[in-house]
Every structure is written in structure tokens, then in C-alpha cells.
């Protein structure tokens, strides 16, 4: 039996002595789209950064293809796992093409030479994300929606089996949100990538994701959206006095 | 990223300008020497007028060499700092790195009366100034990790300058007039006082800084996205930052030691370069800022020596007169300065 792409056992994340969330358990096979949801401050981004080895885990196990995360060298990990973060990129004075080409860094030599294969991957990402027309534009000229697409394209160009995204749809309008979700789904299913992302768009996630992780600070349920609805987990996600979950439509209603 | 071939002509132009400015620089000075004599010396002919030959080979050529190393090296260290701090206003002078070097030099030049007999040589000056600049660079880097704000970082740099100035004035109060004078002349900045031997030392150090920068090119490009993204691209953050810091400290420290604190070149040149080379690719920017900085420094030195008079203005004043307006212009014209 092959190892699951991502295997998380009894993980606790946080900062030094401050545990933000603990008792996280889930496994993800390849080619699945999975959303992490939960209230603000519950530790969604902390979990994502921990999985990307950008901050140390407090306890528990993180395995990628059966191998512990800590065993990977930085460059090995960069070939397994790409990220899209919420923090803005440090300089927006790069063209779209240059930014996406930076995604090829884990595969290039010490001088960063782009081979024919690298150039092909970059053009492929430009095409898949419909960025050909703006390929030579500078990032500061782009709209929020376009920039987000470019950042996801960069992660795709990195050519890793796993992509982690931190709130990829924040600041976008509904149609752009749906577009990003659809593209993530397409990446997972057609390009067989394991995609894990944090989001506040629970209703969209229910419709489009293969599985979801609900960080509730207690038992952090994980499973298919339908199963999670049937087991009534969404009702307990938010304080019950403000919103109510409607299991029939998979939506939240404001309590009057 | 794509190192575009379209930059080739611009590089060629820069090299030609550098050559022209170099010829201008070595053919002008307090003594009027015909251009033909200068060129003849350059091509290895012996001049009949031996004092001309001496001035050209022992004074003007080394001075031009120093100007190239100082201008190019400071600009390169400015570029490294702007990428390292991801801050368009970073540079060896504004961040207090030059002040650190000054402090090191001051302690050595003036503090020797307090510290007892300290072996004084060119090399010890370099070591003292480099240690000073490294220390300030490390402290600034630690502070920069705490505060991400551009302006705060610059104000902290300014404060370092003030602290250094205060310590220097305390040292000055206790030191002998002769040592004080020596320090003051050093602090005016000069590219004209280096022998060929000293040039060789400076050249070696700038070369080492340059090599360290070149091997960091890939990491520097990744750092353009921010530290977390760089890490996710497989950059070993601690090691690559250390290499960049050593390169920066070596360049800024050794240049300041030999030529005094020279203002604004390191900050302004990377921005001027990006006006011509519209890219962030360090493969292009590193050679481009070096050439650009060398040209600017040669020009400033040509102005500073006030052709045909015996007067030499402090080069620091000239670079400030050129550099400060450039920074103001950039700030006003492009309110959000991109780096």
C-alpha cells in the first residue's frame, strides 16, 4: 500500500510555549482538494505554516510520502511542497513571467539557469491560468484577483505534488472566489496534486472540496463535506447565538 | 527569470561610458598634462617629462582605480542591502553601516592614546572599520527582524549615526590634535590617497565581496519574494543571509576604511540603475550597479579635484550633492519607491 501524500498524527502547533491548536489528525491521498476551516485565531495559518516547515511543530507527527517532515532538506522539501502565503510578496516590481519562473528555483542549477524544460513549465503555467496576455506586466499593475492567480501559477510551476495555500480567496469578489476554487479543483483532479488550503468560504468549500478539516479546538473533525454535515459538525463551528447552519442547503443563516 | 539579451547593448554602452569617464578623470588634475601624454603612458610608452609620468602612474591611475572600486563596491553593497532588507531606502550610509566603520576607525585612530600603544597600519584600519561596520550591520539586522517598517528602520539607522557621532566626539575630546586631524581628513572621504599596494588590498576585498555576491545570485532572487517564500523555494535562510551579510560588510567596511565614509552612492546607484535596466534579476543588476557606481564615482572625483586648480574638495560633499537630490527626486516622483 502506498504511503498517503500527507499524514498528520496528533499534531500540536503554536509558538514556543503557546499551543494554538492540538490534536490534529488527518491523512490526504494524492489528487485531493481539502479545505481547512475554523473561526479566526483558531490556528489555521499556524497549521499551514507548520506543514510548510516555516515554523517548528510543537509535538506530533507530520509525514510526507511516509517520511517525517524534519528529515527533508530545504531543497528536497521545495520539490515536494509549494506554498501561497497571505503576506504580500516583498517586491511587486517583477513581471508575471519572472515571478512564475522563480517557482522553478528548486529545479535549476546554482546559477539559476532555466533549461528548455523549465521554460516549458513556465509557459504551461501561464497557459493553464490564462495569464498569457499579462505575462509581461509588472505585478504592481495587476488586480488582486490577477495577482492571486499569478501566485497560484507560480506554485504550480514549482511542480510539487503538494500545494499549500493560506486564504487564497481573501479580498476577492464572489466570482473571483469561485474562479480560484474551480482552478484549485482542476489542479487537484486533472494535475493530481494534493491541495490543502485555509478559507473562510465554508459554503463554497462544502460544494467543491473532496474533504475538509474543521478546526474547532476540540476534536478537529476531518472528512468529506457530506459526512461532516450529516454528523452535525458545522452547527458547532460558530457560537450558536449568531449563526445557524442549514444542513439541507449547506449554508449558514443569520439568527434573527 | 529571463536574462534578456536586449541588455547587451546597454552593458556595452555603460562600458564605453566608463572608459570615457576614466580617460576624462585621468587626464584632468591640478597639473595640466596633454591627453596624448596620458594615453601614451597608458599604452606603456615612457614619457620624456618624468614628473608627468610620475603623476600619471603613481597618482592619477591609482586614484581612478580606487574610484572605480569604491563606487562599484559601495553600489553593490547598497543593492545587496536593499534586497536583504527588502527596503528601497537601505544603503550602507543611511543604515549606519558607514557610521559603524567610522566608529571603528575613530577608536583606532584616536583611541590609541587611551588604549595604549596599538600597532597602527593600513590593515589594522581596515580590520577596525570592517569590525565596526559588521557590528552595526548585525544590530540593524536584528532590529529589522523586529520592525518591518521602512521608516522605523531608517530612523534607527540615523540614531546609530548619532550614537557614533557622540562616541567619536568624546574620543576627539581626549585625543591629541594630530590624531584628531587625521581622523577628520579620513572622514571627509577621499579616493586619492591610496598607493598601488593599498589598491591591491582594497581590490582583493572588493573582489571577495563580489564573488560572494555572485554565488548568492539565486538566493537574492528568491529573497525578492520575502523570507518565507525564499525558504519554500529551498533557500537555506540562515546560511544565505550570512553570506550576503559578510559580502555587504566586507564591501562597505573595507571601502569606508580606505576611502572614508562616502554618502549616498550605495543608496542612489541601485535606483538609478533600475531606471536603465528595468529588471530585478540580480544577474543583470550586479554587474550593472557596479559599472554605474564606478562611472558616478569617477565623475564625482573629477568634479572634486577641481580641474587645473590645486584645490581638492571633500568627495563626500560631492556625492551628497549628487546623491541626496536623486533620492528626494525618486521619493517625490515615485511616492511608493519600488525596489
Boltz contact constraints between the chains, C-beta under 6 A:
constraints:
  - contact:
      token1: [A, 54]
      token2: [B, 228]
      max_distance: 6.0
  - contact:
      token1: [A, 74]
      token2: [B, 234]
      max_distance: 6.0
  - contact:
      token1: [A, 74]
      token2: [B, 236]
      max_distance: 6.0
  - contact:
      token1: [A, 75]
      token2: [B, 234]
      max_distance: 6.0
  - contact:
      token1: [A, 78]
      token2: [B, 233]
      max_distance: 6.0
  - contact:
      token1: [A, 78]
      token2: [B, 234]
      max_distance: 6.0
  - contact:
      token1: [A, 83]
      token2: [B, 232]
      max_distance: 6.0
  - contact:
      token1: [A, 85]
      token2: [B, 228]
      max_distance: 6.0
  - contact:
      token1: [A, 89]
      token2: [B, 225]
      max_distance: 6.0
  - contact:
      token1: [A, 89]
      token2: [B, 226]
      max_distance: 6.0
  - contact:
      token1: [A, 90]
      token2: [B, 86]
      max_distance: 6.0
  - contact:
      token1: [A, 90]
      token2: [B, 224]
      max_distance: 6.0
  - contact:
      token1: [A, 90]
      token2: [B, 225]
      max_distance: 6.0
  - contact:
      token1: [A, 90]
      token2: [B, 226]
      max_distance: 6.0
  - contact:
      token1: [A, 91]
      token2: [B, 224]
      max_distance: 6.0
  - contact:
      token1: [A, 91]
      token2: [B, 339]
      max_distance: 6.0
  - contact:
      token1: [A, 93]
      token2: [B, 280]
      max_distance: 6.0
  - contact:
      token1: [A, 93]
      token2: [B, 338]
      max_distance: 6.0
  - contact:
      token1: [A, 94]
      token2: [B, 280]
      max_distance: 6.0
  - contact:
      token1: [A, 98]
      token2: [B, 1]
      max_distance: 6.0
  - contact:
      token1: [A, 101]
      token2: [B, 1]
      max_distance: 6.0
  - contact:
      token1: [A, 105]
      token2: [B, 222]
      max_distance: 6.0
  - contact:
      token1: [A, 105]
      token2: [B, 233]
      max_distance: 6.0
  - contact:
      token1: [A, 106]
      token2: [B, 233]
      max_distance: 6.0
  - contact:
      token1: [A, 106]
      token2: [B, 234]
      max_distance: 6.0
  - contact:
      token1: [A, 112]
      token2: [B, 218]
      max_distance: 6.0
